[in-house]
Amino acid sequence: QTVVTQEPTLSVSPGGTVTLTCGLISGSVSTTFYPSWYQQIPGQAPRPLIYNTNTRSSGVPTRFSGSILGKKAALIITGAQAEDESDYYCVLYLESGTWVFGGGTRLTVL
Amino acid sequence: QLQLQESGPGLVKPSETLSLTCTVSGGSIINSRYYWGWIRQPPGKGLEWIGSISYSGTVYYNPSLSGRVTISVDTSKNQFSLKLNSVTASDTAVYYCASVFVITPGDYFDHWGQGALVAVSS
């Protein structure tokens, strides 16, 4: 069973930069997993931020970017704002049309 | 702009079958640029992919749920459905339906329903 890891909690100061990562218990995340990232405000449905590693979804601010850093996928927020306080989930595409979600990161902006 | 809406019972008894339907509006479910998925989220926990289906009926399931899950599509009603049998309390969750935008490679969940809370309890 594929297990995807994310930091359970992170914090960032307003205007600061924070990197959220998405890894595998065994192995490395590469572009061939086509990582995507979703933001979920508690009580709401998730919304897509990044897909195919580094492509921003429609309407997503440019302060959100995606990449591969070392052995993990990364979501970078540059110039964090108060409204970025939320839960963030990565998803990896496995073979034959299947996906696995990471456990999520709760980001605090303070 | 696609819109998705889940519907179904909010309470299911243990050992019975959970059934939900997702109605797609703002576009046809018969669209090779999309397929259709179910994701769930237990209270206070993370997201779990359940499975996905194309309009032609090709299905993919989470191996951890395979055997209990059936996803189907009804193109005449622009709907797709989820059935999860032999439910237990651990199946209590908010169930989301979502559209999967096909840009292969790199498909992703681009539109989501608002979610439907289903509790499993006697």
Interface residues (C-beta under 8 A of the other chain):
Chain A: Q1 T32 Y34 S36 Y38 Q40 A45 P46 R47 P48 Y51 N52 T53 T55 S57 Y89 V91 Y93 S96 G97 T98 W99 V100 F101 G102 G103 G104
Chain B: I39 G46 L47 E48 W49 S52 T58 Y60 Y61 N62 P63 S64 Y96 I103 P105 G106 D107 Y108 F109 D110 W112 G113 Q114 G115
